[in-house]
Amino acid sequence: MAIITTTHLNFRGDARAALEFYQSVFGGHLTVVAYGDFGMPKELPDADKVVFGQVTADNGFSIMAYDVPSQAPAAVPTAATTREHGMTLTGERFFVSVRGETAEEISALWDKLADGAEIIEKFGPSQWAPGFGMLTDRFGVTWILDVAVAYAG
């Protein structure tokens, strides 16, 4: 039996916009279901927010997202992620990693994902891969994009 891991992102009102953006970057099929679609009265504040959202593409990309209910406690802000002297300095608990087989493939994704993003380290050759880059997208999600390298073990 195969086990599949899918990153699930938590947003505060912009899950639909984020999922639509990720579909424009990675392609695939978009599914969005609002709280109101599951029976929440339409007049309640969160009824139009996303209770379940997912983008799945034939190339293996998959991501899920939803909008945290408005009565949930506020998220604790973290310091911006930076790169210094080859080290990543961060207070974040996770990054989303996208790895492909060629620099051309990953560079094309980088160009789309970088629209409106804060670039942490520009995509390009690194000491360990033909392509590596790191950014925080317009929705506050930090991504690592790199090219897979076969390691001898």
NUZA-688956 format. One record per atom (N, C-alpha, C): atom name; residue in three letters; x, y, z. Coordinates in pm, 1 decimal, decimal comma, always signed. Layout:
NUZA-688956
a; r; c1; c2; c3
CA; ALA; X; Y; Z
...
***
This chain:
NUZA-688956
a; r; c1; c2; c3
N; MET; +83,7; -117,9; +0,0
CA; MET; +0,0; +0,0; +0,0
C; MET; +88,2; +124,3; +0,0
N; ALA; +57,3; +217,6; -86,7
CA; ALA; +131,6; +343,7; -94,1
C; ALA; +74,1; +443,6; +5,0
N; ILE; +160,7; +524,5; +61,3
CA; ILE; +119,4; +633,6; +148,8
C; ILE; +148,3; +763,1; +76,2
N; ILE; +51,5; +851,1; +73,4
CA; ILE; +66,2; +979,6; +4,4
C; ILE; +57,7; +1091,0; +107,2
N; THR; +152,7; +1181,4; +103,6
CA; THR; +152,0; +1297,9; +190,8
C; THR; +115,0; +1419,7; +107,8
N; THR; +19,3; +1496,4; +157,3
CA; THR; -21,8; +1619,2; +89,1
C; THR; -15,7; +1733,5; +188,8
N; THR; +51,3; +1839,9; +152,2
CA; THR; +57,9; +1958,0; +236,8
C; THR; -81,3; +2019,6; +246,4
N; HIS; -122,0; +2054,3; +368,1
CA; HIS; -252,7; +2117,3; +393,3
C; HIS; -224,8; +2253,0; +456,5
N; LEU; -261,4; +2359,3; +385,3
CA; LEU; -233,6; +2495,3; +430,1
C; LEU; -356,7; +2555,1; +497,1
N; ASN; -334,7; +2631,9; +601,9
CA; ASN; -442,1; +2697,1; +675,5
C; ASN; -436,4; +2847,3; +650,1
N; PHE; -546,6; +2901,7; +599,3
CA; PHE; -554,1; +3043,7; +567,6
C; PHE; -659,8; +3111,4; +653,2
N; ARG; -663,4; +3241,0; +647,1
CA; ARG; -761,4; +3321,2; +720,8
C; ARG; -838,9; +3408,9; +623,4
N; GLY; -914,3; +3341,6; +535,3
CA; GLY; -1001,2; +3412,9; +443,8
C; GLY; -955,0; +3418,0; +300,3
N; ASP; -831,7; +3375,1; +271,7
CA; ASP; -786,5; +3382,1; +133,7
C; ASP; -747,0; +3246,1; +75,4
N; ALA; -804,9; +3138,9; +129,6
CA; ALA; -775,2; +3004,7; +78,2
C; ALA; -816,7; +2990,2; -67,8
N; ARG; -934,0; +3042,8; -103,7
CA; ARG; -981,1; +3030,7; -242,6
C; ARG; -883,3; +3099,3; -338,8
N; ALA; -842,9; +3220,8; -307,0
CA; ALA; -749,0; +3294,3; -393,0
C; ALA; -615,2; +3221,0; -400,9
N; ALA; -567,9; +3167,7; -288,9
CA; ALA; -441,1; +3094,3; -288,1
C; ALA; -450,7; +2969,4; -375,9
N; LEU; -557,3; +2893,5; -360,9
CA; LEU; -574,1; +2771,8; -440,1
C; LEU; -584,5; +2803,5; -589,0
N; GLU; -655,4; +2909,5; -622,8
CA; GLU; -665,6; +2949,2; -763,6
C; GLU; -527,5; +2988,6; -817,5
N; PHE; -449,2; +3058,7; -735,3
CA; PHE; -313,5; +3095,7; -775,6
C; PHE; -227,7; +2970,4; -795,1
N; TYR; -232,6; +2876,4; -700,9
CA; TYR; -152,0; +2754,5; -711,7
C; TYR; -192,8; +2673,0; -834,6
N; GLN; -321,9; +2671,4; -867,6
CA; GLN; -364,9; +2603,1; -989,4
C; GLN; -304,7; +2671,5; -1112,8
N; SER; -298,0; +2805,6; -1111,6
CA; SER; -240,2; +2876,9; -1225,6
C; SER; -90,2; +2848,8; -1239,0
N; VAL; -23,9; +2820,5; -1128,0
CA; VAL; +119,6; +2791,0; -1130,0
C; VAL; +145,6; +2646,1; -1170,1
N; PHE; +77,2; +2551,7; -1104,8
CA; PHE; +108,2; +2409,7; -1119,5
C; PHE; +13,6; +2335,0; -1212,4
N; GLY; -96,6; +2398,9; -1253,9
CA; GLY; -195,2; +2331,0; -1336,5
C; GLY; -280,5; +2238,6; -1251,5
N; GLY; -358,1; +2155,3; -1315,7
CA; GLY; -436,6; +2055,3; -1245,2
C; GLY; -579,8; +2095,3; -1222,0
N; HIS; -644,4; +2017,8; -1139,1
CA; HIS; -786,8; +2032,1; -1109,8
C; HIS; -804,4; +2100,1; -973,8
N; LEU; -893,4; +2197,8; -970,0
CA; LEU; -922,3; +2272,0; -847,3
C; LEU; -1057,7; +2227,5; -791,4
N; THR; -1059,9; +2195,6; -662,7
CA; THR; -1183,7; +2165,8; -591,6
C; THR; -1194,0; +2264,6; -476,0
N; VAL; -1307,1; +2334,1; -466,0
CA; VAL; -1330,1; +2427,3; -355,8
C; VAL; -1471,7; +2407,0; -304,6
N; VAL; -1483,1; +2382,8; -173,5
CA; VAL; -1613,1; +2368,0; -108,4
C; VAL; -1618,4; +2467,1; +7,0
N; ALA; -1724,8; +2546,5; +11,0
CA; ALA; -1740,8; +2646,6; +116,7
C; ALA; -1817,1; +2588,0; +234,9
N; TYR; -1801,9; +2651,4; +351,4
CA; TYR; -1875,9; +2609,6; +470,7
C; TYR; -2026,0; +2607,4; +442,0
N; GLY; -2074,9; +2706,7; +366,2
CA; GLY; -2216,5; +2713,2; +331,9
C; GLY; -2262,6; +2595,1; +248,5
N; ASP; -2171,6; +2537,2; +169,1
CA; ASP; -2205,4; +2419,0; +89,4
C; ASP; -2227,6; +2297,0; +177,7
N; PHE; -2173,8; +2299,8; +298,4
CA; PHE; -2189,1; +2189,9; +393,4
C; PHE; -2299,6; +2216,6; +495,4
N; GLY; -2381,8; +2317,4; +469,1
CA; GLY; -2497,9; +2339,7; +554,0
C; GLY; -2490,8; +2458,7; +647,0
N; MET; -2377,4; +2527,6; +653,9
CA; MET; -2371,7; +2646,6; +738,0
C; MET; -2468,1; +2749,9; +678,7
N; PRO; -2551,3; +2811,1; +761,1
CA; PRO; -2643,1; +2913,6; +709,3
C; PRO; -2567,4; +3022,0; +634,1
N; LYS; -2615,6; +3057,1; +517,1
CA; LYS; -2547,6; +3151,5; +427,0
C; LYS; -2525,0; +3288,9; +489,0
N; GLU; -2606,6; +3325,7; +588,6
CA; GLU; -2592,1; +3459,0; +647,9
C; GLU; -2479,0; +3467,0; +752,1
N; LEU; -2421,9; +3354,5; +790,9
CA; LEU; -2311,7; +3356,5; +887,5
C; LEU; -2182,8; +3403,9; +819,1
N; PRO; -2094,4; +3469,7; +895,8
CA; PRO; -1974,9; +3532,8; +837,4
C; PRO; -1882,5; +3438,6; +760,4
N; ASP; -1868,9; +3314,4; +801,2
CA; ASP; -1774,2; +3223,1; +736,6
C; ASP; -1837,1; +3137,4; +627,1
N; ALA; -1963,9; +3155,5; +597,5
CA; ALA; -2034,8; +3066,7; +504,8
C; ALA; -1969,7; +3059,1; +367,2
N; ASP; -1910,3; +3167,7; +321,0
CA; ASP; -1849,2; +3166,9; +187,2
C; ASP; -1700,7; +3129,8; +189,7
N; LYS; -1646,4; +3104,9; +308,4
CA; LYS; -1505,0; +3068,0; +319,8
C; LYS; -1487,0; +2918,6; +291,7
N; VAL; -1364,0; +2879,7; +261,5
CA; VAL; -1332,1; +2744,2; +218,2
C; VAL; -1318,8; +2648,9; +337,0
N; VAL; -1400,2; +2543,9; +336,3
CA; VAL; -1388,3; +2438,2; +435,8
C; VAL; -1302,1; +2323,6; +382,0
N; PHE; -1301,0; +2307,7; +250,1
CA; PHE; -1216,7; +2206,8; +185,6
C; PHE; -1174,7; +2258,7; +49,4
N; GLY; -1046,0; +2258,8; +23,9
CA; GLY; -995,3; +2298,2; -106,4
C; GLY; -873,7; +2216,0; -141,7
N; GLN; -859,0; +2189,7; -270,8
CA; GLN; -747,0; +2107,9; -314,5
C; GLN; -715,0; +2136,8; -460,4
N; VAL; -585,9; +2131,9; -491,8
CA; VAL; -539,0; +2134,1; -629,2
C; VAL; -461,0; +2005,4; -648,6
N; THR; -497,0; +1930,4; -753,3
CA; THR; -424,1; +1808,2; -787,7
C; THR; -392,9; +1812,1; -936,4
N; ALA; -269,7; +1778,8; -970,0
CA; ALA; -225,9; +1782,2; -1109,2
C; ALA; -170,5; +1646,2; -1150,5
N; ASP; -175,4; +1619,3; -1278,8
CA; ASP; -125,9; +1492,6; -1331,8
C; ASP; +23,3; +1472,3; -1307,6
N; ASN; +97,7; +1582,8; -1289,8
CA; ASN; +242,2; +1572,0; -1268,0
C; ASN; +277,8; +1532,2; -1124,6
N; GLY; +176,9; +1508,3; -1039,8
CA; GLY; +200,4; +1465,4; -901,9
C; GLY; +183,5; +1575,6; -799,5
N; PHE; +172,1; +1699,9; -844,2
CA; PHE; +152,2; +1810,0; -749,5
C; PHE; +15,4; +1798,3; -684,3
N; SER; +12,8; +1817,5; -553,5
CA; SER; -112,8; +1817,7; -479,3
C; SER; -95,6; +1905,7; -356,2
N; ILE; -195,8; +1988,6; -332,0
CA; ILE; -195,1; +2072,3; -212,6
C; ILE; -338,6; +2091,8; -167,9
N; MET; -358,8; +2098,8; -37,9
CA; MET; -491,0; +2121,8; +18,2
C; MET; -487,8; +2250,9; +99,7
N; ALA; -605,6; +2311,6; +118,5
CA; ALA; -613,1; +2434,1; +198,0
C; ALA; -755,2; +2455,9; +246,2
N; TYR; -765,3; +2532,1; +354,1
CA; TYR; -895,5; +2576,1; +401,8
C; TYR; -879,1; +2706,7; +476,6
N; ASP; -994,2; +2770,0; +505,4
CA; ASP; -994,7; +2891,6; +586,1
C; ASP; -1027,2; +2854,7; +729,5
N; VAL; -937,3; +2889,7; +820,1
CA; VAL; -960,1; +2869,0; +962,9
C; VAL; -1083,7; +2950,1; +1001,6
N; PRO; -1176,3; +2892,9; +1079,1
CA; PRO; -1294,5; +2969,6; +1121,1
C; PRO; -1254,6; +3099,4; +1191,8
N; SER; -1333,0; +3203,6; +1171,2
CA; SER; -1297,5; +3336,3; +1223,0
C; SER; -1289,0; +3341,6; +1375,0
N; GLN; -1356,3; +3251,6; +1446,2
CA; GLN; -1350,0; +3254,6; +1592,4
C; GLN; -1225,7; +3184,7; +1648,0
N; ALA; -1143,3; +3125,6; +1561,4
CA; ALA; -1020,4; +3060,6; +1606,4
C; ALA; -920,6; +3166,0; +1653,1
N; PRO; -834,6; +3131,1; +1748,3
CA; PRO; -732,5; +3226,6; +1794,6
C; PRO; -642,7; +3270,1; +1679,3
N; ALA; -591,8; +3389,5; +1687,9
CA; ALA; -502,4; +3443,0; +1585,5
C; ALA; -372,4; +3364,0; +1581,5
N; ALA; -315,5; +3353,6; +1463,0
CA; ALA; -187,3; +3285,8; +1447,0
C; ALA; -76,8; +3371,5; +1507,7
N; VAL; +25,2; +3305,8; +1557,9
CA; VAL; +139,5; +3376,1; +1614,9
C; VAL; +231,8; +3416,6; +1499,7
N; PRO; +260,6; +3546,0; +1484,9
CA; PRO; +349,2; +3587,7; +1375,7
C; PRO; +491,4; +3536,3; +1397,0
N; THR; +557,6; +3504,6; +1286,1
CA; THR; +696,4; +3459,5; +1293,3
C; THR; +784,4; +3560,8; +1221,2
N; ALA; +911,7; +3557,4; +1252,5
CA; ALA; +1007,2; +3645,5; +1185,3
C; ALA; +1024,8; +3598,9; +1041,3
N; ALA; +1059,1; +3689,9; +954,6
CA; ALA; +1080,1; +3657,6; +813,5
C; ALA; +1194,1; +3557,4; +799,1
N; THR; +1181,8; +3469,9; +701,7
CA; THR; +1286,9; +3373,7; +670,5
C; THR; +1392,1; +3442,2; +584,8
N; THR; +1517,7; +3417,6; +617,4
CA; THR; +1628,5; +3475,6; +541,3
C; THR; +1732,8; +3367,1; +515,0
N; ARG; +1822,9; +3395,8; +421,3
CA; ARG; +1936,7; +3307,7; +394,4
C; ARG; +2062,8; +3390,3; +412,0
N; GLU; +2154,8; +3338,8; +493,1
CA; GLU; +2282,4; +3406,3; +515,7
C; GLU; +2393,9; +3302,7; +517,6
N; HIS; +2496,1; +3325,0; +439,1
CA; HIS; +2614,4; +3238,2; +436,4
C; HIS; +2575,6; +3091,8; +414,0
N; GLY; +2475,2; +3069,4; +327,9
CA; GLY; +2434,0; +2933,0; +296,4
C; GLY; +2341,8; +2869,6; +398,8
N; MET; +2302,1; +2946,2; +500,6
CA; MET; +2213,3; +2892,9; +604,1
C; MET; +2076,2; +2959,6; +593,9
N; THR; +1972,1; +2882,4; +623,4
CA; THR; +1837,1; +2935,7; +628,2
C; THR; +1803,3; +2968,7; +772,7
N; LEU; +1770,9; +3095,2; +798,0
CA; LEU; +1734,3; +3140,4; +931,8
C; LEU; +1583,8; +3165,0; +931,5
N; THR; +1511,9; +3096,9; +1019,8
CA; THR; +1366,1; +3105,5; +1017,3
C; THR; +1304,9; +3076,0; +1153,3
N; GLY; +1184,6; +3127,1; +1171,5
CA; GLY; +1103,4; +3092,7; +1287,0
C; GLY; +983,6; +3010,0; +1244,1
N; GLU; +973,8; +2983,4; +1112,5
CA; GLU; +861,3; +2906,8; +1059,9
C; GLU; +874,8; +2758,9; +1096,0
N; ARG; +758,9; +2693,6; +1106,6
CA; ARG; +758,8; +2551,8; +1142,1
C; ARG; +769,5; +2461,8; +1020,1
N; PHE; +740,9; +2514,3; +900,2
CA; PHE; +747,9; +2430,5; +781,1
C; PHE; +769,7; +2516,4; +656,7
N; PHE; +817,6; +2451,9; +551,5
CA; PHE; +825,0; +2507,0; +416,4
C; PHE; +756,8; +2405,9; +325,8
N; VAL; +711,2; +2450,3; +210,1
CA; VAL; +660,2; +2358,4; +109,3
C; VAL; +772,4; +2339,0; +7,9
N; SER; +807,3; +2214,2; -17,0
CA; SER; +916,6; +2182,7; -108,3
C; SER; +860,8; +2125,8; -237,8
N; VAL; +909,0; +2179,2; -349,1
CA; VAL; +873,0; +2128,7; -481,7
C; VAL; +1003,2; +2091,7; -550,7
N; ARG; +1012,9; +1967,6; -591,3
CA; ARG; +1135,4; +1917,4; -652,8
C; ARG; +1101,1; +1857,1; -788,2
N; GLY; +1180,4; +1889,2; -888,2
CA; GLY; +1160,2; +1835,2; -1021,9
C; GLY; +1289,0; +1779,4; -1077,6
N; GLU; +1278,7; +1727,8; -1199,9
CA; GLU; +1392,9; +1659,7; -1259,9
C; GLU; +1487,5; +1750,8; -1336,4
N; THR; +1435,8; +1865,1; -1386,5
CA; THR; +1522,3; +1952,1; -1466,3
C; THR; +1512,8; +2096,8; -1418,4
N; ALA; +1619,5; +2170,8; -1441,7
CA; ALA; +1621,1; +2312,8; -1406,1
C; ALA; +1517,2; +2389,3; -1487,1
N; GLU; +1497,1; +2351,0; -1611,3
CA; GLU; +1398,7; +2419,1; -1696,0
C; GLU; +1257,4; +2403,1; -1639,1
N; GLU; +1224,5; +2281,8; -1597,6
CA; GLU; +1092,7; +2253,1; -1539,9
C; GLU; +1068,8; +2335,2; -1412,6
N; ILE; +1164,9; +2335,9; -1324,7
CA; ILE; +1149,5; +2405,5; -1197,1
C; ILE; +1159,5; +2556,6; -1215,6
N; SER; +1243,0; +2602,1; -1305,7
CA; SER; +1255,0; +2745,1; -1332,4
C; SER; +1122,4; +2802,8; -1382,2
N; ALA; +1050,6; +2728,3; -1466,4
CA; ALA; +920,6; +2774,5; -1516,8
C; ALA; +820,1; +2787,9; -1402,4
N; LEU; +821,2; +2693,4; -1308,7
CA; LEU; +732,7; +2702,7; -1191,8
C; LEU; +773,6; +2820,8; -1103,6
N; TRP; +904,0; +2837,6; -1085,7
CA; TRP; +956,5; +2948,1; -1005,8
C; TRP; +906,2; +3082,2; -1059,0
N; ASP; +916,8; +3099,9; -1190,1
CA; ASP; +876,8; +3227,2; -1250,4
C; ASP; +731,2; +3260,6; -1219,6
N; LYS; +645,1; +3161,6; -1219,9
CA; LYS; +503,1; +3184,2; -1191,0
C; LYS; +479,6; +3206,1; -1041,2
N; LEU; +540,8; +3122,3; -958,9
CA; LEU; +520,3; +3130,6; -813,9
C; LEU; +579,5; +3258,9; -756,0
N; ALA; +681,9; +3312,9; -820,2
CA; ALA; +749,7; +3433,4; -771,2
C; ALA; +668,4; +3560,8; -791,4
N; ASP; +560,6; +3554,1; -869,4
CA; ASP; +476,7; +3671,9; -893,8
C; ASP; +416,9; +3720,9; -761,8
N; GLY; +457,8; +3837,6; -718,1
CA; GLY; +408,7; +3894,7; -592,9
C; GLY; +474,9; +3838,2; -467,9
N; ALA; +579,7; +3759,3; -485,6
CA; ALA; +646,5; +3693,9; -372,6
C; ALA; +763,1; +3776,9; -319,7
N; GLU; +804,2; +3743,4; -198,3
CA; GLU; +928,4; +3795,5; -140,9
C; GLU; +1035,5; +3690,1; -166,7
N; ILE; +1135,2; +3724,8; -242,9
CA; ILE; +1240,9; +3629,5; -278,8
C; ILE; +1339,5; +3619,7; -162,4
N; ILE; +1357,7; +3499,1; -114,2
CA; ILE; +1454,0; +3473,6; -6,1
C; ILE; +1589,6; +3441,0; -66,9
N; GLU; +1590,5; +3351,2; -165,4
CA; GLU; +1710,9; +3324,2; -243,0
C; GLU; +1667,2; +3296,9; -386,1
N; LYS; +1719,1; +3376,6; -477,5
CA; LYS; +1681,6; +3367,9; -618,8
C; LYS; +1712,9; +3228,6; -673,1
N; PHE; +1625,8; +3179,2; -761,1
CA; PHE; +1646,4; +3047,8; -821,1
C; PHE; +1769,2; +3049,5; -910,6
N; GLY; +1854,6; +2948,7; -891,9
CA; GLY; +1974,2; +2934,0; -973,1
C; GLY; +2056,5; +2816,3; -924,3
N; PRO; +2169,1; +2791,6; -986,6
CA; PRO; +2254,6; +2680,7; -944,6
C; PRO; +2300,6; +2699,5; -800,1
N; SER; +2312,1; +2588,5; -728,9
CA; SER; +2362,9; +2592,1; -591,5
C; SER; +2473,2; +2488,4; -577,6
N; GLN; +2533,1; +2482,2; -460,0
CA; GLN; +2640,8; +2385,3; -435,8
C; GLN; +2590,9; +2241,7; -443,8
N; TRP; +2462,5; +2218,3; -417,8
CA; TRP; +2410,6; +2082,2; -409,8
C; TRP; +2311,2; +2046,0; -519,7
N; ALA; +2272,2; +2141,2; -603,1
CA; ALA; +2172,1; +2111,4; -705,6
C; ALA; +2188,4; +2204,8; -825,5
N; PRO; +2147,4; +2159,6; -943,3
CA; PRO; +2153,3; +2245,0; -1061,7
C; PRO; +2058,0; +2364,2; -1053,5
N; GLY; +1964,2; +2359,3; -960,1
CA; GLY; +1871,9; +2470,0; -940,4
C; GLY; +1812,9; +2466,4; -801,5
N; PHE; +1811,4; +2582,5; -734,9
CA; PHE; +1755,0; +2596,1; -600,8
C; PHE; +1708,2; +2739,6; -584,7
N; GLY; +1593,8; +2756,9; -521,2
CA; GLY; +1545,0; +2889,0; -487,4
C; GLY; +1446,3; +2881,0; -373,7
N; MET; +1429,2; +2993,5; -305,3
CA; MET; +1340,5; +2996,9; -189,3
C; MET; +1266,9; +3129,3; -189,3
N; LEU; +1135,4; +3123,8; -166,0
CA; LEU; +1054,5; +3245,1; -164,1
C; LEU; +936,3; +3229,6; -70,4
N; THR; +881,6; +3344,0; -29,7
CA; THR; +756,5; +3345,8; +44,3
C; THR; +654,8; +3408,5; -49,1
N; ASP; +551,7; +3331,4; -83,8
CA; ASP; +455,9; +3378,2; -183,8
C; ASP; +364,1; +3486,7; -128,7
N; ARG; +280,8; +3540,6; -213,3
CA; ARG; +192,0; +3652,0; -176,4
C; ARG; +91,6; +3614,9; -68,1
N; PHE; +79,3; +3485,5; -36,7
CA; PHE; -12,6; +3440,3; +68,0
C; PHE; +60,3; +3405,6; +197,4
N; GLY; +190,2; +3428,6; +200,7
CA; GLY; +268,2; +3404,9; +322,0
C; GLY; +323,3; +3264,3; +336,0
N; VAL; +315,4; +3183,6; +231,9
CA; VAL; +366,4; +3046,3; +235,4
C; VAL; +507,6; +3045,9; +178,8
N; THR; +601,1; +2984,7; +251,8
CA; THR; +739,9; +2977,4; +207,1
C; THR; +760,9; +2846,4; +131,9
N; TRP; +817,0; +2860,5; +12,3
CA; TRP; +840,7; +2749,2; -78,8
C; TRP; +989,2; +2733,6; -105,3
N; ILE; +1032,5; +2608,2; -118,5
CA; ILE; +1165,7; +2574,1; -166,1
C; ILE; +1145,4; +2501,2; -297,2
N; LEU; +1206,5; +2549,6; -401,8
CA; LEU; +1201,8; +2482,4; -531,6
C; LEU; +1342,9; +2439,9; -566,1
N; ASP; +1358,5; +2313,1; -602,9
CA; ASP; +1491,6; +2267,5; -640,2
C; ASP; +1485,4; +2153,4; -739,4
N; VAL; +1601,4; +2123,5; -795,1
CA; VAL; +1615,6; +2017,5; -892,4
C; VAL; +1674,5; +1896,7; -821,1
N; ALA; +1612,7; +1781,0; -840,6
CA; ALA; +1656,3; +1657,8; -774,7
C; ALA; +1793,9; +1617,2; -822,2
N; VAL; +1872,2; +1566,7; -729,9
CA; VAL; +2005,3; +1517,9; -759,7
C; VAL; +2013,4; +1376,6; -704,6
N; ALA; +2067,0; +1284,9; -783,7
CA; ALA; +2085,9; +1147,5; -736,5
C; ALA; +2213,1; +1142,4; -650,3
N; TYR; +2196,9; +1102,9; -526,7
CA; TYR; +2311,2; +1093,8; -435,7
C; TYR; +2358,4; +949,2; -428,4
N; ALA; +2488,5; +930,5; -429,6
CA; ALA; +2543,9; +797,4; -413,2
C; ALA; +2541,1; +764,0; -263,8
N; GLY; +2493,1; +647,8; -231,9
CA; GLY; +2482,0; +616,3; -90,5
C; GLY; +2537,2; +490,7; -52,0
***
